[in-house]
Amino acid sequence: MTTLKSARIARIENLPKEDQEALGKTEGFAIIEIRNSEPKEEIKLIGEDGIRGYFLSLGRFAEVDIS
């Protein structure tokens, strides 16, 4: 398992055409992430669950009440 080094949100419209074609979308938002094991960027679409869904896909999180 690799750890997430950095992640940033990007508008798909601002990505190069090659990346848009690889994603199969020309508008919306994507996450550009870099992991420790691979120093290259990987672009992932933000799905229906939004940014919350992206973070939940990274691993297990404990549900806690915040008062």
Residue pairs with C-beta under 8 A, 6 or more apart in sequence:
2 35
2 36
2 37
2 38
3 35
3 36
4 33
4 34
4 35
4 36
4 58
5 33
5 34
5 35
5 36
6 33
6 34
7 31
7 32
7 33
7 34
8 31
8 32
9 29
9 30
9 31
9 32
9 46
9 51
10 29
10 30
10 31
10 32
10 43
11 27
11 28
11 29
12 19
12 20
12 23
12 25
12 26
12 27
12 28
12 29
12 30
13 26
13 27
15 23
15 30
15 43
19 43
20 26
22 43
23 30
23 43
23 45
25 45
28 45
28 46
29 46
30 43
30 44
30 45
30 46
31 43
31 44
31 45
31 46
31 51
31 54
32 41
32 42
32 43
33 41
33 42
33 43
33 44
34 40
34 41
34 42
35 42
44 54
46 53
46 54
47 53
47 54
49 56
55 61
